[in-house]
Amino acid sequence: MQSQDASKLSRSQELGQTLQNLNRARYPHTPNPPGCKKRASIALIIRVRPKFPDTASFDTTTCGISVGSDQERLDAFFAQEWVRRGDPEVLFIKRAARKGDRWTSHIAFPGGGRDPEDKNDLAASIRETREEIGMDLEADHCLNVGNLSERVVTSWLGKTPLMVLCPFVFLQMRVDTKPLTLQPAEVHSAHWVSLRALTSPYLNTYIRSDVSQPFGRSESEFIRSLTHFLFGKVLIKGIDLVPTESVYCNSGADLLPSGPRASTFSSGVLPFLSSAGAAWEKPSQQLILWGLTLGIMSDFLRILPSCDPSKLWAWPTLSHVDHQFSIWLLTYAYRKQKLREIESSYPASDTKIGGASGPGELDDTTFTTFQARSRKEVQDSALLEMLGGYYDRAKTAVLLTLVLRIGAGGLLAAWGVREVRNRRSQKL
């Protein structure tokens, strides 16, 4: 144990004990619901970046596959001084822009659909990761630590099950690995992000989503304009990602300017003032974690004792102020109740993880109990009851706002008609 304040573990030490518990108590298999055959797997890959002036090293005799026991490998890896002082990071990818893809250009984890030749869901995550970013998760320096709760991904408002998503957690024990090889048809870029950044309140943001898309994904400009006028945009919580290391696909169409040179005033009239390159708009490099990927990341962050689960969740709302107020008012009691349930299902920040040998540790029985409760919270409540109950109340609030708008518009119209009549009668 480090000669630091014994009442507080470093983020890396806390991560190590959490991964040990994940390895001991894995989440069970979730079968497909009726009418849904698709399964997909993703890889949540973690590594530890050494802090200056430490140098990372990997000892195959203590951390390699030949050691045998996953627990022994984890113990040996997190016992190293450079790991204890290091900064844990998570790997995200930005998906390539593809027309018709539900998750085009989204921030995601490596992974994809399970193929018939895949032995199991774990094999699917390993294969997809190798195909998408060129990382071999079966290498000597990689360890499948465990998994997170499998979830049924549904359509808008949870009406139709789309697939069962299986998240697997991997630890990469080397930093000096070969560069990632990104599949240009599927991946735009890959980014390592510190766990500290994922829990920073200063990086919280909101995504503005078009309301018309969930209601039939209409391409009609009239429908989009009408829904925007009535409802505004859907505001969904996100996190601005601040990468410590990024890799971009070098064959992407938007990496460098190409095609005919754009005609500008300076190039056509004053050529000696024109730029040597073509007029080109650089693609946006903003990286926002939101939606399904944020939900999976939150599932992992919630099992870190120092993380406050109530700050990882924000309820969707609409951008118009009157809708926001009515949704806030009609869902207030429900939101408070559900947040209390979430907080009670996760261990407190001073709960112990991994035994009784030191601060910040949790015994196996407590962790397994918490794991079962969190699995039920994620699968049953968050997907079906939690959001479903919230959406039911939010829809009532939106209808109430629309009725109030119509009523206010009617009163205003009646007042205007009366004023016009009064002025006419005064003239007569």
N, C-alpha and C positions, 0 to 999 in steps of 0.2 A: 504494500500500500504506500502511496506517495506521502511525503512529509508535508502535506498540505492540510488545511482545515479538515479534520476527520468527520465533520458533520455534513460535508458536501463532496460528492464524487464529481470527477470531470465528466464531460459529456461522453467521452470515449469509454471510460470505465462503466458508466451507466449503460451505454450501448452494449458493451460486452456481456454484462449480466442479463440484459434483456434478451439478447440473442441466445444465450445459454438456455433460458427458460423456454423460448420459442422452439428450440431444438428438442427439448424434453417433452413438451406437450403440444402436439400438432393438431391443427383443426381437422375435423372429420370431413369426409367426402359429402358433397351436396349433389343429389341427383337432379336431372333435368325435370322441369315441370311438364305436365301434359301439353303436347303440341309444340314443344320447343326441343330441338335436337342439337343445336349448336353449342359447342363449348370452346372457350378460348383461355389462354394462359399468358400471364405476363411475368416479367422478372424484375423485381425490385432489388437492384444491385447496389451494395454499400462498399465503400472503401474508406481507409483512414489516410488522410494526407499529413505527412510529418510537418511539424513547425520548425522554423529556423532556430538553431543550427542543426537540428537532428537530421539524421540520414536514415532513410527507410531500408530495411533488409528483410529477406525472406529465407528462413531456415527450413529446408525440406525435411530435415531429420526430426523436427519438432512440430511443424505445421503442415507438412505434406500429407498426401493421401496414405502413404505407407505407415503413418502413425496409427491409423485404424479408427480410433474413436473420435467422433465429431466433438465431443466434450473436451477431450484432451487437446485437440487442435485449437479449439476456441480458447481454452485456458492458456495455452502456450503463446498464442498470438497476442492476446490482450495483456499478457504479463510483461511484454516488452516495453521498455521505457519510452521509446519513440511513439508507440501506439497509445500509451496512457496520456501522453502530452499532445497527441495529434488531434486533428479536426476531422470528424466523420463527414462523409459526403455521399450523396445519392445521385445515380445516373438517370437523366431524363433524355428523351429524344423529342424532336419536333418533327411531326409527320410531314411528308411531302404533300404539296397541294395537288389534289386529284379531284376532278369533277365527279360528283355523284357519291363521293366518299363521305359517310356520316361524320367521320372524325378528321376531315382534311385540315392540315396545318395545325392540328392541336398538339399541345404538349402531352406526352404519354410515356409509358414505360415500354421497353422492348418486349415484343410478344405478338401473338396473333392467334388465329383459329387453329384448333386441333385437327390434324389430318388423320385419315383412317390408318395410316402406317405408324402413327405415334403410339408407343406402348401405353402411355398414360398422360395425364395432364402435365406432369413434371417434364416429361420428354418433349412435349409440345413447346414449353417455354424455353427449353435449352435449344431446340432446333430453330425456333423463330429468332432467338437472340443471335445465334450464329449467322443466320441468313440476313438479318437486318443490319447488324453493326459489326459482324466479324469477330465477336467475342466468344471464346470457347469456355463455357461455364463448367465443363468437365475437366478442365486443366487442373494441374496439381495445386495451383495457388487459389483455386476457387472452391467454395464450400456452400452447398445447399443447406442453409441453416434451418429452414422450416417453411411455413406458409402462413398466410393470413386467411381470415374467414372468406370462404367462397360465397359469391353473391349472384343473385339472379338479376341481370340487367334488363330493364323494362323500357318500353317506349314512353312517350310523354304522358305524365300523370300516372304512370305505373299501370297502364291498361293492358299491355301485351308483353309477355316475356320474350326477349330477343335471344338471350344466351345465358349460360352460366360462366362467370368469369372467375378464374382461379389464380390468385396472386402467390408467387413463390419468392422467398427472400434468400438472396445470395450474398456472401461475403467474398470480396476480392482482396486477397492478402498481400498482393504486390501492387506497387504503384508504377514500377518501371516495366510495364507491359508494352507489347507492340501497339502501334497506333490503330485506332478503330477504322474499319473499312465499311463505310456506309453504303447501303443499297439505295441508289438514286431514285428508283421508282417508289420507294416506300418511306425513306428517311431524308429529311432536309438537313438536319444537324443533330449533334449529341452534346449534352452539357452536364458537367459535374457541378452540383450545388451543395453547399454546406448545410448540415442540419440546423445550424444556428440561424441561417437565413430563412429557413422554412418556418421557424417559430417566432420570427421577429414581427411584432405588431406594426412596425413602420413600413412593411412591404405588403400589407393587406390592400387589396383593390377590389374593383367590381368589373365584371364583364357585362357589356350591354348586348343582349341578344334580341333578334327580331321576333316579335310576338307572332307574326304571320307564319313563320316556318313550322312551328309545332302543329298548327291547324291546317295541315295538308301540304305544307311546303310550297305554297303558291308562288308562282313566278309573276303573277299579275301585279303591275304597278298600282292599280286601283286598290286591290286588296291590301297591299303593304301600306299604302297611304292611309287607308281607312283604319286599319288596326293600329297604326302609329298614332293617329289622331285620337282614337278612343282609349288606347291603353298605354301608349308610349313604348318603352323598351323594357324587357325583362332584365332586372339587375341580379346577377349571380356572383357570389363571392369568388375571388381569385387571389393568387399570391404572385407578386412580381418576382421572378427568379433572377438572382444575381449569380451567374456562374463563376466558378474559380478556374474552369478550363472548358473550352469549347472546341468542337471539331465540326467542320462544315463539309458537306458533300461537294467534291471538286468538279463534279460533272453536272451539277444542277443548272437548269436553264437560267435561273435568276442570280447566279453567283457573280457573273461579270456581264457588262453590257455587250449586246450583240445585235445584229440586224442592221438595217439602213440607218444612216445618221439622221437624227431629227433636224428639221429645218427650224432655225431660230433667227432672230433679228441680227445678232452679232455674226453668225456664220454666213448669212446671206448678204448683208450690207457692209459689215465691217469684219471681214474674214481675219484680219490681223489681230482682232480682239477675241476671236473665238477660241474655245478650248480645243486642245488636241484630240480629246476623246468625244464620243457621241453624247448627246444629251440623254441622260439615263437617270431614272428615279431609283435610288437604292431601296431594296426591300426592307420593310420594317424588321428590326432585330429585337423588338419587344417580345419577351417570353413570359407568358402568364399561365400559371398552373391553376386549373379550375375543373369543374365537372367531375366526371368519373375518376380521373387520375388523382385529383385532389382528395376525393373521398377515400381512395385506397391509401394514399399517403397519410391521411388523417388517422386511418385505422392503425397504422404503424406508430405514428407519433403519440397516440393516446396511451400506448403501453409503456412509454417512457415516463417514469414517475415524476420527473420535473416538468412535464408538459401539462398545462391546464386544458382539459378537453372542452370546456365551455367556450374557449377562445378559438377553437378550430372550426366552429360551425357558424354559418350565417344563413338566415332564411332568405330564399328568393323573394323578390318583391318587384313592383313596377316603378318606372321612373317618374310618372306623373305624381305630383305631391298629394292630390286628393286621394288617389288610389293607395299611396303609401300610408297615409294616415288611417284610412278605413281598414286596410289589411293589418296594420300594427294594432289597432284597437280590437278588432274581432278575433285576432289570434294571440293576444297577449297572454291570457291564462294558459292556453294550450302550449305555447312556446316555453313558458316558465316551468310547466309540469314536465315536459319532455327533457329540458336541459337538466332538471334535477335528477331525472332517471338516468341520463347519460353520466352525470358526475358520480352518482352512487354506484354505477356499474364498473367504474375504473378506480384503481387504487389511489389513495391520496399521495401527495408528493413526498411525504415523509415515510411512506410504507416501504418496507425492505424487500429487496429482490435477490433471491438466490441462496437463502439460508440465514443464519444468525451470526455470521462472521464479521460483519461490518456494517457501517451506515448505508442507508439507501438500498436495503436488500429485502427480498420477499420470498417466503418459503414456497415450496412447490405446490402445496395444497391450496394456498391462497391464490397463487398465480393461475392454477388450473380452474379454480372456481370463477375467478375474474374472467378468464378466457371464455368459459362457457357462457357467462352473462353477456360479455361483449359480442360474442358470436350471435346470440339471439337478438341483441340490440341492432346489430348491423343488418342481419338478414330479414328479420321479421318487422322490427319497428322502423328502422330507417328507410327501408325500401317500400314497405307496404303500409304500415300503420302511421309512421312518423310523418313522412312527406305526404302520404295520402290524406291523413287527417288535416294536415296544414293546408293542402290544396283545396280541400272541401270548404274550409273556412275562408280561405283567400278568395275563392270563386264567389262565395256569398258576399264578401266585402266588395268585390268588384261590381257585382250586380247592384248592390246597394248604392255604390257611388254613381253608377250610371243612372239609376232612378232619381237620385238627388240632383244630378246634372239636369235631367229632363224636367224635374220639378222646378229647379231654379231657373232654367230657361223659359219654362211656361210662365212663371211669376214675372220674370223680366219682360217677356213679350206682352203679358196682360198689362203691366205697368206702362209700357210704351204705347199700347193702343189707347189706354185711358188718357195718357198725356196728350196724345194727338187729338182725341175727341174733345178734351177740355180746351185746347187751344182753338179748335175750330168753333166751338160754342162761344168762346170769348170774342172771336172775330165777328160772329153773327150778332 
